[in-house]
Amino acid sequence: MQFQDFWYIVAASGELRADEALARCVLGQRLVCFRGPDGAPAILPDRCLHRNAPLSLGSVRDGEVTCPYHGWRYASNGRVTKIPSQSPKADHGHCLIPFDSLEIDGYVYVRLKRSEGFTNAPWRYAHHGAQGWRHVRFSNRFANTVTNCVENFIDIPHTAFVHTGIFRTTQGQRLAAVVERKDGAVKVVYQNERANLGTWSWFLNPKGEEIRHTDSFFVPNVTCVTYEIGKHTFIITSQSVPVGTDDGGDTLVYTDLTYNFGVFNDIARPFVRHYGQRVIDQDVRILAAQMENITQYGAEFHDTPADVIHRYVESLRAALARGEDPRALPPQSRDIEFFV
């Protein structure tokens, strides 16, 4: 099992048009993405077989992409359908091997490899398209690794400093949690959380009810943060797509904010979008600064009890990097407490 065996987002559905090619890079593999004649996504290596020119700089017409250098034309299955410099009757037989692709829940996914004996499916978003639920979507590029990104997305202590006021403030509040690693996932269930939600505490939790808060990580790149407060539910789902060949390059992160605020759903949308992007922008800046220091000083970290969460995440991704099945790691569970 390898990182290439999993599904990664390459574009939101609306980004992939019938008349345009998109250039993407996943795990160091350059891709050209376009829609075939039936409207289904097609994903090929971003190179023409003739002289290696990038197909993503070419045009798309009738579900085929044309190389901008010498005009070789490719069908959605990778077969070369036209070479302008040759007779139309020439039997050339050239073909690029296409990558597996799927379109689901408003995203287009690619899988770079399919190892024997391992099958999986793209992440499915909770409540997508369901009545009473709303989704706000973002995509942002982080100058940091997938591992550091996903650790940030399920990390509470940083929120009181990076997102001061918007999300949390330092109050010395004691939080307890149960952290479990099992079946290729990390799950954190928090206790004693009732307040300290920043700007929108008055709306999200006016009665000071106990907050049902769960953070999860799913191999190799999905995080899901769920807040249930009375009748209000807020879910933050992020898929971190590695641009480079290993865990040392930039990460393209697709974030979904899913919520059910009842009669306030539509009124809340512009505020969710505005503050959601502000929080993401703050994370983009701090993670870029972190990576600059890691590049110079290395990645030697000193842990606190809350960092058990991160070590479990790292153990799963490290197993996958070794070609092992992270689901086979023995289950582990820890009770932790920390202050925010």
C-alpha positions as CSV (number, residue, x, y, z in Angstrom):
1,M,0.0,0.0,0.0
2,Q,1.3,3.5,-0.9
3,F,0.1,7.1,-0.9
4,Q,-0.6,6.8,-4.6
5,D,-3.3,4.2,-3.9
6,F,-5.7,6.7,-2.4
7,W,-8.0,9.2,-4.0
8,Y,-7.1,12.9,-4.1
9,I,-9.1,15.9,-5.1
10,V,-7.8,17.6,-8.3
11,A,-10.6,20.2,-8.7
12,A,-14.0,21.3,-7.7
13,S,-16.6,20.2,-10.2
14,G,-17.2,23.8,-11.3
15,E,-13.6,24.3,-12.1
16,L,-13.5,21.5,-14.7
17,R,-15.2,22.9,-17.9
18,A,-15.9,21.3,-21.2
19,D,-13.7,23.8,-23.2
20,E,-10.6,24.1,-20.9
21,A,-7.7,21.9,-19.7
22,L,-6.5,22.2,-16.1
23,A,-3.0,21.6,-14.9
24,R,-2.6,19.9,-11.5
25,C,0.2,18.2,-9.6
26,V,-0.5,15.4,-7.1
27,L,2.4,13.6,-5.3
28,G,4.8,15.0,-7.9
29,Q,2.8,13.7,-10.9
30,R,1.9,16.4,-13.4
31,L,-1.7,16.0,-14.6
32,V,-3.9,17.4,-17.3
33,C,-7.6,17.3,-16.4
34,F,-10.5,17.9,-18.8
35,R,-14.0,16.7,-19.6
36,G,-14.5,14.0,-22.2
37,P,-17.3,14.0,-24.8
38,D,-19.8,12.6,-22.2
39,G,-18.9,15.2,-19.7
40,A,-17.1,12.8,-17.4
41,P,-13.7,13.9,-16.1
42,A,-10.6,12.7,-17.9
43,I,-7.1,12.8,-16.3
44,L,-3.9,12.1,-18.2
45,P,-0.2,12.6,-17.6
46,D,0.5,16.2,-18.6
47,R,2.9,15.4,-21.4
48,C,2.6,14.9,-25.1
49,L,4.2,11.6,-26.3
50,H,5.8,13.5,-29.2
51,R,8.1,16.0,-27.6
52,N,6.9,16.2,-23.9
53,A,5.1,19.5,-24.2
54,P,2.5,20.1,-21.5
55,L,-1.0,19.2,-22.7
56,S,-2.5,21.5,-20.1
57,L,-1.4,24.5,-22.2
58,G,-3.4,23.2,-25.2
59,S,-7.1,23.5,-26.1
60,V,-10.0,21.2,-25.5
61,R,-12.7,20.6,-28.1
62,D,-15.3,17.8,-28.4
63,G,-13.9,16.1,-25.4
64,E,-10.3,15.9,-26.7
65,V,-7.2,17.8,-25.7
66,T,-4.8,19.1,-28.3
67,C,-1.1,19.6,-27.7
68,P,0.0,23.2,-28.2
69,Y,3.3,22.3,-29.7
70,H,2.6,20.1,-32.8
71,G,-1.1,19.6,-32.5
72,W,-1.3,15.9,-31.4
73,R,-4.8,15.3,-30.2
74,Y,-5.8,13.0,-27.3
75,A,-9.1,11.4,-26.5
76,S,-10.3,11.0,-22.9
77,N,-8.9,7.5,-22.8
78,G,-5.4,8.7,-23.7
79,R,-5.5,7.4,-27.3
80,V,-3.9,9.7,-29.9
81,T,-6.7,10.5,-32.5
82,K,-4.8,12.9,-34.7
83,I,-1.2,13.7,-35.7
84,P,-1.4,16.7,-38.1
85,S,2.0,16.0,-39.7
86,Q,0.9,12.5,-40.7
87,S,-1.6,11.1,-43.1
88,P,-5.0,10.6,-41.6
89,K,-4.8,7.0,-42.7
90,A,-1.6,6.4,-40.7
91,D,-1.9,3.7,-38.0
92,H,0.3,5.2,-35.2
93,G,-1.2,3.4,-32.1
94,H,0.1,6.0,-29.6
95,C,-1.6,6.2,-26.3
96,L,-1.1,7.8,-22.9
97,I,-2.3,5.7,-19.9
98,P,-5.1,7.5,-18.2
99,F,-5.5,7.7,-14.4
100,D,-8.5,6.6,-12.6
101,S,-10.9,9.5,-12.0
102,L,-14.3,10.0,-10.2
103,E,-16.6,12.9,-9.7
104,I,-18.6,12.9,-6.5
105,D,-20.1,15.4,-4.0
106,G,-19.0,18.3,-6.2
107,Y,-15.3,17.3,-6.5
108,V,-13.2,15.6,-9.1
109,Y,-10.8,12.9,-7.8
110,V,-7.8,11.1,-9.2
111,R,-6.1,7.9,-8.1
112,L,-2.5,7.5,-9.4
113,K,-2.1,3.8,-8.7
114,R,-4.2,0.7,-7.8
115,S,-2.3,-1.9,-5.7
116,E,-3.5,-5.4,-5.9
117,G,-5.8,-6.4,-3.0
118,F,-6.5,-2.8,-1.9
119,T,-9.7,-1.0,-2.8
120,N,-11.1,2.2,-1.4
121,A,-13.3,5.1,-2.4
122,P,-13.2,8.9,-2.2
123,W,-14.2,10.6,1.0
124,R,-18.0,11.1,1.3
125,Y,-19.2,14.4,2.8
126,A,-21.7,14.2,5.6
127,H,-25.1,15.7,4.7
128,H,-24.0,16.8,1.2
129,G,-27.1,18.0,-0.6
130,A,-29.3,17.1,2.4
131,Q,-32.2,19.3,3.2
132,G,-31.5,21.7,6.0
133,W,-27.8,21.7,5.5
134,R,-25.5,24.2,3.9
135,H,-21.9,23.9,2.5
136,V,-19.3,26.6,2.1
137,R,-16.1,25.6,0.2
138,F,-12.6,26.9,0.0
139,S,-9.3,25.9,-1.6
140,N,-6.0,27.2,-0.4
141,R,-2.3,26.4,-1.0
142,F,-0.2,25.9,2.1
143,A,3.6,26.1,2.1
144,N,3.9,23.1,4.4
145,T,3.6,19.4,4.4
146,V,0.4,17.3,4.5
147,T,1.4,16.0,8.0
148,N,1.9,19.4,9.5
149,C,-1.3,20.7,7.8
150,V,-3.5,17.9,9.2
151,E,-2.0,18.3,12.6
152,N,-2.9,22.0,12.6
153,F,-6.4,21.3,11.5
154,I,-7.1,19.1,14.6
155,D,-5.0,21.1,17.1
156,I,-6.9,23.1,19.7
157,P,-4.1,24.9,21.6
158,H,-3.0,27.0,18.6
159,T,-6.5,28.4,18.1
160,A,-6.2,30.6,21.2
161,F,-3.2,32.4,19.7
162,V,-3.4,32.2,15.9
163,H,-7.2,32.8,15.8
164,T,-7.5,35.0,18.9
165,G,-11.0,36.4,19.3
166,I,-12.3,34.8,16.2
167,F,-12.2,31.3,17.5
168,R,-10.8,31.2,21.1
169,T,-8.9,33.2,23.6
170,T,-6.5,32.1,26.3
171,Q,-8.6,31.5,29.4
172,G,-6.8,28.7,31.2
173,Q,-9.8,26.4,30.7
174,R,-9.1,22.7,31.5
175,L,-10.0,20.4,28.7
176,A,-10.0,16.6,28.8
177,A,-10.1,14.2,25.9
178,V,-9.9,10.6,24.9
179,V,-7.5,10.0,21.9
180,E,-7.8,6.7,20.0
181,R,-5.9,5.3,17.1
182,K,-7.7,2.5,15.4
183,D,-8.2,1.1,11.8
184,G,-6.1,3.8,10.1
185,A,-7.8,6.7,11.9
186,V,-7.3,8.9,14.9
187,K,-10.4,10.1,16.9
188,V,-10.4,12.7,19.7
189,V,-13.5,13.1,21.8
190,Y,-13.4,16.2,24.1
191,Q,-15.0,16.7,27.4
192,N,-15.8,19.7,29.6
193,E,-16.1,22.1,26.7
194,R,-18.8,24.7,27.2
195,A,-17.5,28.1,26.1
196,N,-14.6,29.9,24.6
197,L,-15.8,29.9,21.0
198,G,-14.7,33.4,20.2
199,T,-16.7,36.1,18.3
200,W,-19.8,33.9,17.8
201,S,-20.2,32.3,21.2
202,W,-23.4,34.3,21.8
203,F,-25.0,32.7,18.7
204,L,-23.4,29.2,18.7
205,N,-23.9,28.5,22.4
206,P,-26.0,31.2,24.1
207,K,-27.1,28.9,27.0
208,G,-23.6,27.6,27.7
209,E,-24.5,24.0,27.0
210,E,-21.9,21.3,26.8
211,I,-20.3,21.1,23.5
212,R,-20.0,17.7,21.8
213,H,-16.7,18.2,20.0
214,T,-14.9,15.4,18.0
215,D,-11.8,15.7,15.9
216,S,-10.9,12.9,13.5
217,F,-8.1,12.1,11.0
218,F,-8.4,9.5,8.3
219,V,-5.5,8.1,6.4
220,P,-3.9,9.5,4.4
221,N,-5.2,13.1,4.3
222,V,-8.7,13.8,5.7
223,T,-9.5,15.7,8.8
224,C,-13.0,16.2,10.2
225,V,-13.9,18.5,13.1
226,T,-17.4,18.4,14.4
227,Y,-19.2,20.7,16.9
228,E,-22.7,19.9,18.1
229,I,-24.1,22.5,20.4
230,G,-27.8,22.1,21.1
231,K,-29.6,22.3,17.8
232,H,-26.6,23.8,16.0
233,T,-24.1,21.6,14.1
234,F,-20.9,22.8,12.5
235,I,-18.5,20.5,10.6
236,I,-15.1,21.4,9.2
237,T,-13.7,18.9,6.7
238,S,-10.4,19.3,5.0
239,Q,-8.7,17.2,2.4
240,S,-5.0,17.9,2.1
241,V,-3.5,17.1,-1.3
242,P,0.3,16.7,-1.6
243,V,1.7,18.6,-4.5
244,G,5.3,17.3,-4.2
245,T,6.6,13.8,-4.5
246,D,6.9,13.3,-0.7
247,D,5.9,15.0,2.5
248,G,8.2,17.9,1.9
249,G,6.4,20.1,-0.6
250,D,3.4,22.4,-0.7
251,T,-0.1,21.2,0.1
252,L,-3.4,22.2,-1.6
253,V,-6.2,22.1,0.9
254,Y,-9.9,21.8,0.1
255,T,-12.0,22.8,3.0
256,D,-15.7,22.3,3.5
257,L,-17.7,24.1,6.2
258,T,-20.9,22.2,6.7
259,Y,-23.5,23.6,9.0
260,N,-27.1,23.4,10.1
261,F,-28.3,26.5,11.9
262,G,-32.0,26.0,11.2
263,V,-33.8,29.2,10.2
264,F,-30.4,31.1,10.3
265,N,-28.8,29.0,7.5
266,D,-28.9,31.5,4.7
267,I,-28.3,34.5,6.9
268,A,-25.2,32.8,8.3
269,R,-23.6,32.0,4.9
270,P,-21.7,35.2,4.3
271,F,-20.4,35.3,7.8
272,V,-19.3,31.6,7.6
273,R,-17.5,32.4,4.4
274,H,-15.9,35.5,5.6
275,Y,-14.7,34.3,9.0
276,G,-13.9,30.8,7.6
277,Q,-11.4,32.3,5.1
278,R,-9.9,34.6,7.7
279,V,-9.2,31.6,9.9
280,I,-7.7,29.7,7.0
281,D,-5.5,32.7,6.0
282,Q,-4.1,32.8,9.6
283,D,-3.2,29.2,9.4
284,V,-1.6,29.6,6.0
285,R,0.7,32.3,7.4
286,I,1.7,30.4,10.6
287,L,2.3,27.2,8.7
288,A,4.4,28.9,6.1
289,A,6.5,30.5,8.9
290,Q,6.8,27.1,10.6
291,M,8.1,25.5,7.4
292,E,10.7,28.2,7.0
293,N,12.1,27.4,10.4
294,I,11.9,23.6,9.9
295,T,13.9,24.1,6.7
296,Q,16.6,25.8,8.6
297,Y,16.5,24.1,12.0
298,G,15.0,20.7,11.3
299,A,11.8,19.0,12.6
300,E,12.8,18.2,16.2
301,F,9.7,18.8,18.3
302,H,9.1,18.9,22.1
303,D,5.7,17.5,23.0
304,T,3.0,18.3,25.5
305,P,0.2,15.9,26.4
306,A,-2.0,17.4,23.7
307,D,0.5,16.3,21.1
308,V,-0.3,12.7,21.5
309,I,-2.9,13.4,18.8
310,H,-0.1,14.5,16.5
311,R,2.1,11.5,17.2
312,Y,-0.8,9.1,16.4
313,V,-1.3,10.9,13.1
314,E,2.5,10.7,12.3
315,S,2.5,7.0,13.1
316,L,-0.2,6.2,10.6
317,R,1.4,8.3,7.8
318,A,4.9,6.9,8.6
319,A,3.5,3.3,8.3
320,L,2.1,4.2,4.8
321,A,5.4,5.8,3.8
322,R,7.0,2.5,4.6
323,G,4.6,0.7,2.3
324,E,2.7,-0.8,5.2
325,D,-1.0,-0.9,5.9
326,P,-1.7,1.7,8.6
327,R,-4.9,-0.1,9.5
328,A,-2.8,-3.0,10.8
329,L,-1.1,-0.9,13.5
330,P,-2.3,-2.0,17.0
331,P,-5.1,0.1,18.5
332,Q,-4.0,2.6,21.1
333,S,-5.9,4.9,23.4
334,R,-4.9,7.7,25.8
335,D,-6.7,10.0,28.2
336,I,-5.2,13.5,28.0
337,E,-5.8,16.9,29.6
338,F,-4.5,20.3,28.7
339,F,-5.4,24.0,29.2
340,V,-6.6,26.6,26.7
